[in-house]
Amino acid sequence: MTSSAQPEPTLGDVISKLDDLSSDVERLTKDVEAKNTQFEKWDGRLWGLTLGLIGTAWTAIFAASAVVITRILSGGN
């Protein structure tokens, strides 16, 4: 059996790999920041929608209560 020997990396190879890694990390950092901004925008929209739906539900509850109270006080069925 013969073993295939891998050549030792040179300093230039190591520096090149580190540069590649550094550029990949920078790209990923920018991507994460962009996604965080997008998430914050959608999070704000979701909270706005949630509060709007809660307001609508309370309005419906008060309106139904007013109808029930009005019917009780007027003696209607």
C-alpha atoms as one frame of an Amber mdcrd trajectory, in Angstrom:
protein
   0.000   0.000   0.000   1.193   3.427  -0.792   0.072   6.470   1.078  -0.509
   9.674  -0.787   1.302  12.412   1.049  -0.326  15.800   1.169   2.088  18.663
   0.567   2.567  21.030   3.489   0.643  24.277   3.028   2.777  27.315   2.499
   2.374  30.583   4.355   0.804  32.039   1.225  -1.784  29.240   1.166  -2.677
  29.858   4.801  -2.986  33.622   4.279  -5.145  33.041   1.196  -7.466  30.736
   3.154  -7.688  33.268   5.991  -8.562  36.027   3.515 -11.280  33.826   2.023
 -12.605  33.066   5.490 -12.563  36.749   6.430 -14.556  37.720   3.321 -17.059
  34.932   4.019 -17.522  36.147   7.597 -18.044  39.732   6.384 -20.647  38.573
   3.857 -22.462  36.510   6.486 -22.405  39.434   8.912 -24.019  41.694   6.302
 -26.624  39.030   5.504 -27.510  38.603   9.183 -27.817  42.369   9.678 -30.106
  42.622   6.641 -32.287  39.769   7.903 -32.459  41.339  11.376 -33.673  44.597
   9.841 -36.265  42.720   7.810 -37.376  40.765  10.890 -37.764  43.957  12.931
 -39.937  45.439  10.173 -42.177  42.369  10.060 -42.245  42.153  13.862 -43.547
  45.727  13.999 -46.202  44.960  11.409 -47.292  41.855  13.315 -47.671  43.820
  16.551 -49.695  46.471  14.717 -51.977  43.823  13.262 -52.347  42.097  16.631
 -53.287  45.324  18.396 -55.760  46.149  15.625 -57.424  42.747  15.964 -57.614
  43.089  19.742 -59.244  46.502  19.328 -61.755  45.064  16.878 -62.564  42.202
  19.241 -63.189  44.590  22.144 -65.438  46.723  19.923 -67.459  43.637  18.959
 -67.733  42.582  22.616 -68.958  46.032  23.677 -71.448  46.189  20.791 -72.849
  42.743  21.600 -73.087  43.675  25.287 -74.953  46.872  24.398 -77.440  44.890
  22.307 -78.025  42.386  25.117 -78.443  45.134  27.737 -80.805  47.074  25.469
 -82.974  43.980  24.916 -83.049  43.172  28.620 -84.000  46.727  29.577 -86.669
  46.980  26.864 -88.165  43.659  27.875 -87.686  42.123  24.435 -86.553  38.614
  23.636
